[in-house]
């Protein structure tokens, strides 16, 4: 991802959300910019997903966002944000469309 952004001449800030956790407010903003539901951002293959039994529960969007803020492993990544849009960085074609 870094290579693609540099090659495109795009200035960017890289955020490691393990070091700088995303707030629930920021997660809501990114989800809105991506035009998806919070559940679509979940990484269902993560052990914490299984431990929290996400697949067996009916959770509200607010509950899902709160859990992603608390457990960043639950979020798909990378997320690339530019202006009023954001995309999931995989596949890279998503990012190319954003540039």
C-alpha positions in Angstrom: 0.0 0.0 0.0 2.8 2.4 0.9 4.5 1.7 -2.5 1.2 2.4 -4.4 0.6 5.7 -2.6 4.1 6.9 -3.0 4.2 5.9 -6.7 0.9 7.9 -7.1 2.5 11.0 -5.6 -0.1 11.0 -2.8 0.9 12.5 0.6 -0.5 10.4 3.3 -0.5 9.8 7.0 -0.2 6.2 8.1 -2.0 5.4 11.4 -1.3 2.2 13.3 -4.5 1.9 15.3 -2.8 -0.4 17.8 -0.7 2.5 18.8 -3.3 5.2 18.1 -6.7 3.5 18.6 -9.6 4.8 16.5 -12.4 6.3 18.4 -15.9 5.2 17.9 -16.6 8.7 16.3 -13.7 8.1 13.8 -15.0 4.6 13.0 -18.5 5.9 12.4 -17.0 8.5 10.0 -14.9 6.0 8.1 -17.9 3.6 7.8 -20.1 6.4 6.5 -17.4 7.4 4.0 -17.1 3.8 2.9 -20.9 3.5 2.4 -21.0 0.2 4.3 -22.6 -1.3 7.4 -20.4 -1.8 10.4 -20.8 -5.6 10.2 -19.2 -5.4 6.7 -16.0 -4.1 8.2 -15.6 -7.1 10.6 -12.8 -9.7 10.1 -14.7 -12.9 10.7 -11.6 -15.0 10.7 -10.1 -13.4 13.8 -10.0 -15.4 17.0 -11.6 -12.5 18.9 -14.6 -12.7 16.5 -15.1 -16.3 17.5 -14.4 -15.6 21.2 -17.0 -12.9 21.3 -19.4 -15.2 19.4 -20.3 -12.5 16.9 -21.8 -15.0 14.5 -24.3 -16.1 17.1 -25.4 -12.6 18.3 -27.7 -10.0 17.0 -25.7 -6.8 17.7 -26.7 -3.2 16.8 -24.4 -1.1 14.7 -23.5 0.9 17.8 -22.5 -2.3 19.6 -20.4 -3.5 16.7 -18.6 -0.1 16.4 -17.9 -0.1 20.2 -16.4 -3.6 20.0 -14.3 -2.7 17.0 -12.9 0.3 18.9 -12.1 -1.9 21.8 -10.7 -4.8 19.7 -9.0 -3.4 16.6 -8.3 -6.9 15.4 -11.9 -7.1 14.4 -11.5 -4.4 11.7 -10.6 -5.2 8.1 -7.5 -3.2 7.0 -6.0 -1.2 5.7 -8.6 1.6 5.3 -7.6 4.4 3.0 -9.4 7.8 3.5 -9.2 10.7 1.1 -11.5 13.7 1.5 -15.1 12.6 1.8 -14.4 9.0 0.7 -12.8 6.0 2.2 -12.2 2.4 0.9 -10.8 -0.8 2.1 -7.3 -1.1 0.8 -7.8 -4.7 -0.4 -7.9 -5.3 -3.2 -5.6 -2.5 -4.3 -8.0 -1.6 -7.1 -10.2 0.0 -4.4 -7.4 2.4 -3.6 -6.6 3.1 -7.3 -10.3 4.2 -7.8 -9.9 6.5 -4.8 -6.8 8.2 -6.2 
